[in-house]
């Protein structure tokens, strides 16, 4: 069982910044990757950014140059620094964690999702 605790959402004006965080805890060996997805009303959930335990990152085109994803030293908390926010960034942001639950070769990875934190950007 993996618990993901998200924090940092809120209401900001266009051009401002927010920092989201998501802490993973529970029964697993290690983090394989963590990241953020978002879902706006009437739209499908989409990738924002992910980071692997190796430090390798992946960003949606809409996030490149404005958002930065990072892991803490313990590699159990993921952050999303969002700068120059736009109204179109308004969405429910979900934390994602891929955790190693069995030391098979390759490792068995299980996916977990947070409950979501709302980000609203006013124009």
GROMACS elastic network, one bead per residue, 0.5 to 0.9 nm:
[ bonds ]
;  ai    aj funct       b0    kb
    1    25     6  0.85329   500
    1    26     6  0.57097   500
    1    27     6  0.55814   500
    1    28     6  0.77796   500
    1   112     6  0.89423   500
    2    24     6  0.67671   500
    2    25     6  0.57654   500
    2    27     6  0.61747   500
    2    28     6  0.73884   500
    2    97     6  0.87804   500
    2    99     6  0.83016   500
    2   112     6  0.67869   500
    2   113     6  0.89330   500
    3    23     6  0.79557   500
    3    24     6  0.56553   500
    3    25     6  0.52403   500
    3    26     6  0.59297   500
    3    27     6  0.89499   500
    3   112     6  0.79982   500
    3   113     6  0.84946   500
    3   114     6  0.76554   500
    4    22     6  0.61940   500
    4    23     6  0.55220   500
    4    25     6  0.66475   500
    4    26     6  0.88605   500
    4    95     6  0.73421   500
    4    96     6  0.82183   500
    4    97     6  0.79776   500
    4   112     6  0.77683   500
    4   113     6  0.69572   500
    4   114     6  0.51860   500
    4   115     6  0.80234   500
    5    21     6  0.80279   500
    5    22     6  0.52845   500
    5    23     6  0.52127   500
    5    24     6  0.66951   500
    5    25     6  0.85071   500
    5    95     6  0.84483   500
    5   114     6  0.66737   500
    5   115     6  0.81725   500
    6     9     6  0.84798   500
    6    20     6  0.72210   500
    6    21     6  0.56051   500
    6    23     6  0.66404   500
    6    94     6  0.81674   500
    6    95     6  0.69442   500
    6   114     6  0.67783   500
    6   115     6  0.77409   500
    6   116     6  0.70171   500
    6   117     6  0.66151   500
    7    19     6  0.84897   500
    7    20     6  0.57405   500
    7    21     6  0.52728   500
    7    22     6  0.64045   500
    7    23     6  0.88228   500
    7   116     6  0.89388   500
    7   117     6  0.67803   500
    8    18     6  0.69683   500
    8    19     6  0.57512   500
    8    21     6  0.62341   500
    8    22     6  0.88890   500
    8   117     6  0.74203   500
    8   118     6  0.87242   500
    8   119     6  0.85721   500
    9    18     6  0.71699   500
    9    19     6  0.75579   500
    9    20     6  0.62756   500
    9    21     6  0.89296   500
    9    92     6  0.87729   500
    9    93     6  0.81191   500
    9   117     6  0.53423   500
    9   118     6  0.52555   500
    9   119     6  0.50052   500
    9   120     6  0.79940   500
   10    18     6  0.78743   500
   10   117     6  0.80095   500
   10   118     6  0.61840   500
   10   119     6  0.50928   500
   10   120     6  0.61679   500
   10   121     6  0.84144   500
   11   118     6  0.82615   500
   11   119     6  0.61606   500
   11   121     6  0.59022   500
   11   122     6  0.74088   500
   12    15     6  0.84280   500
   12    16     6  0.63251   500
   12    17     6  0.75387   500
   12    18     6  0.78940   500
   12    85     6  0.81853   500
   12   119     6  0.80012   500
   12   120     6  0.63676   500
   12   121     6  0.50490   500
   12   122     6  0.62787   500
   13    16     6  0.57645   500
   13    17     6  0.86017   500
   13    85     6  0.76283   500
   13    86     6  0.80209   500
   13    87     6  0.81270   500
   13   120     6  0.82777   500
   13   121     6  0.52730   500
   13   123     6  0.60654   500
   14    17     6  0.85471   500
   14    84     6  0.68581   500
   14    85     6  0.53124   500
   14    87     6  0.62749   500
   14   121     6  0.57252   500
   14   122     6  0.57396   500
   14   123     6  0.52975   500
   15    83     6  0.70949   500
   15    86     6  0.64523   500
   15   121     6  0.87385   500
   15   123     6  0.88614   500
   16    82     6  0.84577   500
   16    83     6  0.62800   500
   16    84     6  0.54164   500
   16    85     6  0.56482   500
   16    86     6  0.84230   500
   16   121     6  0.85186   500
   17    81     6  0.74830   500
   17    82     6  0.54274   500
   17    84     6  0.60411   500
   17    85     6  0.61253   500
   18    80     6  0.81702   500
   18    81     6  0.61866   500
   18    82     6  0.52278   500
   18    83     6  0.67093   500
   18    85     6  0.80569   500
   18   119     6  0.85657   500
   19    79     6  0.68531   500
   19    80     6  0.55563   500
   19    82     6  0.59343   500
   19    83     6  0.85364   500
   20    78     6  0.82093   500
   20    79     6  0.55099   500
   20    81     6  0.64878   500
   20    82     6  0.79602   500
   20    93     6  0.88414   500
   20   117     6  0.84481   500
   21    77     6  0.68419   500
   21    78     6  0.57048   500
   21    80     6  0.64463   500
   21    81     6  0.87528   500
   21    95     6  0.83933   500
   22    34     6  0.89403   500
   22    35     6  0.87599   500
   22    76     6  0.83347   500
   22    77     6  0.54290   500
   22    78     6  0.53121   500
   22    79     6  0.65080   500
   22    80     6  0.88501   500
   22    95     6  0.63398   500
   22    96     6  0.86472   500
   22   114     6  0.81213   500
   23    76     6  0.59486   500
   23    78     6  0.66156   500
   23    79     6  0.88926   500
   24    31     6  0.86407   500
   24    76     6  0.53266   500
   24    77     6  0.60882   500
   24    78     6  0.84552   500
   24    97     6  0.75564   500
   25    28     6  0.81063   500
   25    76     6  0.73535   500
   27   101     6  0.76561   500
   28    31     6  0.78396   500
   28    99     6  0.62919   500
   28   100     6  0.58418   500
   28   102     6  0.79461   500
   29    99     6  0.72787   500
   29   100     6  0.54152   500
   29   101     6  0.58664   500
   29   102     6  0.73479   500
   29   103     6  0.79280   500
   30    53     6  0.87700   500
   30    75     6  0.82153   500
   30    76     6  0.80752   500
   30    98     6  0.89345   500
   30    99     6  0.58321   500
   30   100     6  0.52927   500
   30   101     6  0.77358   500
   31    34     6  0.73326   500
   31    52     6  0.81643   500
   31    53     6  0.64161   500
   31    75     6  0.67472   500
   31    76     6  0.65891   500
   31    97     6  0.71985   500
   31    98     6  0.61602   500
   31   100     6  0.60314   500
   31   109     6  0.86916   500
   32    51     6  0.88561   500
   32    52     6  0.59858   500
   32    53     6  0.53980   500
   32    54     6  0.84665   500
   32    97     6  0.76319   500
   32    98     6  0.52705   500
   32    99     6  0.52256   500
   32   100     6  0.61723   500
   32   109     6  0.71379   500
   33    50     6  0.70107   500
   33    51     6  0.55998   500
   33    53     6  0.55060   500
   33    54     6  0.85100   500
   33    55     6  0.89161   500
   33    75     6  0.89837   500
   33    96     6  0.81655   500
   33    97     6  0.59035   500
   33    98     6  0.50927   500
   33    99     6  0.70309   500
   34    49     6  0.87392   500
   34    50     6  0.57027   500
   34    51     6  0.55726   500
   34    52     6  0.64789   500
   34    53     6  0.80465   500
   34    71     6  0.80979   500
   34    75     6  0.89828   500
   34    76     6  0.84190   500
   34    77     6  0.82161   500
   34    78     6  0.63815   500
   34    95     6  0.74060   500
   34    96     6  0.53843   500
   34    98     6  0.61084   500
   34    99     6  0.84545   500
   35    47     6  0.84947   500
   35    48     6  0.76825   500
   35    49     6  0.55657   500
   35    51     6  0.59148   500
   35    52     6  0.84830   500
   35    69     6  0.72912   500
   35    70     6  0.86181   500
   35    78     6  0.66487   500
   35    79     6  0.80548   500
   35    80     6  0.80913   500
   35    94     6  0.83907   500
   35    95     6  0.58515   500
   35    96     6  0.51145   500
   35    97     6  0.65871   500
   35    98     6  0.89510   500
   36    46     6  0.88381   500
   36    47     6  0.65829   500
   36    48     6  0.54457   500
   36    49     6  0.54213   500
   36    50     6  0.62057   500
   36    69     6  0.84336   500
   36    78     6  0.86849   500
   36    79     6  0.88242   500
   36    80     6  0.75837   500
   36    93     6  0.66068   500
   36    94     6  0.55935   500
   36    96     6  0.57702   500
   36    97     6  0.88201   500
   37    45     6  0.65013   500
   37    46     6  0.53837   500
   37    49     6  0.69636   500
   37    50     6  0.84775   500
   37    92     6  0.84524   500
   37    93     6  0.57643   500
   37    94     6  0.51487   500
   37    95     6  0.65147   500
   37    96     6  0.72121   500
   38    44     6  0.83891   500
   38    45     6  0.54000   500
   38    46     6  0.54344   500
   38    47     6  0.65615   500
   38    48     6  0.65910   500
   38    89     6  0.87325   500
   38    90     6  0.88087   500
   38    91     6  0.58986   500
   38    92     6  0.54409   500
   38    94     6  0.57140   500
   38    95     6  0.86405   500
   38   116     6  0.83882   500
   39    42     6  0.82447   500
   39    43     6  0.62127   500
   39    44     6  0.58745   500
   39    46     6  0.63072   500
   39    90     6  0.86221   500
   39    91     6  0.52890   500
   39    92     6  0.52830   500
   39    93     6  0.65576   500
   39    94     6  0.79696   500
   40    43     6  0.53700   500
   40    44     6  0.72787   500
   40    45     6  0.74313   500
   40    46     6  0.89755   500
   40    88     6  0.86716   500
   40    89     6  0.82961   500
   40    90     6  0.66020   500
   40    92     6  0.62761   500
   40    93     6  0.87476   500
   41    44     6  0.83254   500
   41    91     6  0.71654   500
   41    92     6  0.84878   500
   43    46     6  0.85890   500
   45    94     6  0.88665   500
   46    60     6  0.84994   500
   47    50     6  0.78818   500
   47    59     6  0.75207   500
   47    60     6  0.61117   500
   48    58     6  0.83259   500
   48    59     6  0.58748   500
   48    60     6  0.51785   500
   48    61     6  0.84695   500
   48    62     6  0.77904   500
   48    63     6  0.63383   500
   48    67     6  0.85947   500
   48    93     6  0.87484   500
   49    57     6  0.71357   500
   49    58     6  0.54256   500
   49    60     6  0.61957   500
   49    63     6  0.74337   500
   49    64     6  0.89228   500
   49    67     6  0.81579   500
   49    68     6  0.79358   500
   49    69     6  0.63893   500
   49    80     6  0.81000   500
   50    56     6  0.83009   500
   50    57     6  0.56103   500
   50    58     6  0.52188   500
   50    59     6  0.66596   500
   50    69     6  0.68039   500
   50    70     6  0.85798   500
   50    96     6  0.83130   500
   51    54     6  0.78809   500
   51    55     6  0.59057   500
   51    56     6  0.55525   500
   51    58     6  0.64555   500
   51    59     6  0.89419   500
   51    69     6  0.67045   500
   51    70     6  0.67803   500
   51    71     6  0.74661   500
   51    78     6  0.82719   500
   52    55     6  0.52381   500
   52    56     6  0.52597   500
   52    57     6  0.64433   500
   52    58     6  0.87490   500
   52    71     6  0.87679   500
   53    56     6  0.73915   500
   53    71     6  0.81040   500
   53    75     6  0.69145   500
   54    57     6  0.88415   500
   55    70     6  0.78999   500
   55    71     6  0.78583   500
   57    69     6  0.74362   500
   57    70     6  0.84390   500
   58    69     6  0.87700   500
   59    62     6  0.79588   500
   59    63     6  0.60316   500
   59    64     6  0.59766   500
   59    67     6  0.83224   500
   59    68     6  0.85884   500
   59    69     6  0.85187   500
   60    63     6  0.52702   500
   60    64     6  0.64454   500
   61    64     6  0.53232   500
   61    65     6  0.87518   500
   62    65     6  0.84682   500
   62    66     6  0.82408   500
   62    67     6  0.88875   500
   62    89     6  0.88221   500
   63    66     6  0.55779   500
   63    67     6  0.52260   500
   63    68     6  0.80911   500
   63    82     6  0.83195   500
   64    67     6  0.61818   500
   64    68     6  0.80485   500
   65    68     6  0.79172   500
   65    83     6  0.87861   500
   66    81     6  0.82416   500
   66    82     6  0.61441   500
   66    83     6  0.51868   500
   66    84     6  0.62921   500
   66    85     6  0.78383   500
   67    80     6  0.66614   500
   67    81     6  0.54618   500
   67    83     6  0.60229   500
   67    84     6  0.85834   500
   68    79     6  0.79473   500
   68    80     6  0.56400   500
   68    81     6  0.50691   500
   68    82     6  0.66529   500
   68    83     6  0.85313   500
   69    78     6  0.70711   500
   69    79     6  0.55829   500
   69    81     6  0.64287   500
   69    82     6  0.87957   500
   70    77     6  0.84070   500
   70    78     6  0.56792   500
   70    79     6  0.52373   500
   70    80     6  0.66722   500
   70    81     6  0.83250   500
   71    74     6  0.78293   500
   71    75     6  0.53466   500
   71    76     6  0.70543   500
   71    77     6  0.56764   500
   71    79     6  0.62604   500
   72    75     6  0.50690   500
   72    76     6  0.66849   500
   72    77     6  0.55475   500
   72    78     6  0.65571   500
   72    79     6  0.79295   500
   73    76     6  0.79863   500
   73    77     6  0.84700   500
   74    77     6  0.74033   500
   75    78     6  0.74765   500
   78    95     6  0.83516   500
   78    97     6  0.89912   500
   82    85     6  0.65696   500
   85    88     6  0.82720   500
   85    89     6  0.65044   500
   85    90     6  0.87619   500
   85   121     6  0.67544   500
   86    89     6  0.53901   500
   86    90     6  0.75794   500
   86   121     6  0.61141   500
   86   122     6  0.77607   500
   86   123     6  0.75063   500
   87    90     6  0.56228   500
   87   120     6  0.73070   500
   87   122     6  0.56313   500
   87   123     6  0.59480   500
   88    91     6  0.80375   500
   88   120     6  0.89735   500
   88   121     6  0.75610   500
   89   119     6  0.75024   500
   89   120     6  0.73995   500
   89   121     6  0.67143   500
   90    93     6  0.88440   500
   90   118     6  0.78073   500
   90   119     6  0.53902   500
   90   121     6  0.54603   500
   90   122     6  0.83363   500
   91   117     6  0.85347   500
   91   118     6  0.61235   500
   91   119     6  0.55601   500
   91   120     6  0.65819   500
   91   121     6  0.88665   500
   92   116     6  0.57707   500
   92   117     6  0.55449   500
   92   119     6  0.61053   500
   92   120     6  0.84744   500
   93   114     6  0.89200   500
   93   115     6  0.86960   500
   93   116     6  0.51709   500
   93   117     6  0.52011   500
   93   118     6  0.60400   500
   93   119     6  0.68877   500
   94   113     6  0.66935   500
   94   114     6  0.56461   500
   94   115     6  0.64841   500
   94   117     6  0.65347   500
   94   118     6  0.88337   500
   95   112     6  0.83246   500
   95   113     6  0.57120   500
   95   114     6  0.50039   500
   95   115     6  0.77343   500
   95   116     6  0.67171   500
   95   117     6  0.85318   500
   96   111     6  0.71992   500
   96   112     6  0.58677   500
   96   114     6  0.65243   500
   97   110     6  0.81168   500
   97   111     6  0.57769   500
   97   112     6  0.52375   500
   97   113     6  0.64980   500
   97   114     6  0.84781   500
   98   109     6  0.58881   500
   98   110     6  0.54748   500
   98   112     6  0.64109   500
   99   108     6  0.81695   500
   99   109     6  0.52339   500
   99   110     6  0.53496   500
   99   111     6  0.64882   500
   99   112     6  0.78315   500
  100   103     6  0.72227   500
  100   107     6  0.62173   500
  100   108     6  0.55881   500
  100   110     6  0.64159   500
  101   104     6  0.89811   500
  101   107     6  0.76175   500
  101   108     6  0.57456   500
  101   109     6  0.59045   500
  101   110     6  0.65093   500
  102   105     6  0.89817   500
  102   107     6  0.59512   500
  102   108     6  0.50281   500
  102   109     6  0.73822   500
  103   106     6  0.75782   500
  103   108     6  0.65738   500
  104   108     6  0.60502   500
  105   108     6  0.77784   500
  106   109     6  0.89630   500
  113   116     6  0.82286   500
  114   117     6  0.85120   500
